[in-house]
Amino acid sequence: MNEKLEQELQHREAQLKLQEEKTKAIQERLDLSDQKLDQFSKMPEMEEELKQRLQALTQVPNKLYLTVNKSLDLIGSYIFIIVQNSTGD
């Protein structure tokens, strides 16, 4: 009788351990799902930030073009002044 009770106890302990492992696995999946849900909820904010960054990046070539043109204009003006001064002597 005692041996039968010990076997029953071992069986129930094994079942309990298995149930605890299943519960732990489910909790881990739930935690991961919560993290993903949190990330998805932030997506509109991230999308807006990315749009702003993209807009800023598309303006860079235009600003660079304007800066280069101004620099070329200045160089052209200096060359004109130098040529005028050298021919005027």
Secondary structure, DSSP 8 states (H G I E B T S, - for coil): -HHHHHHHHHHHHHHHHHHHHHHHHHHHHHHHHHHHHHHHHTHHHHHHHHHHHHHHHHHHHHHHHHHHHHHHHHHHHHHHHHHHHHHH-
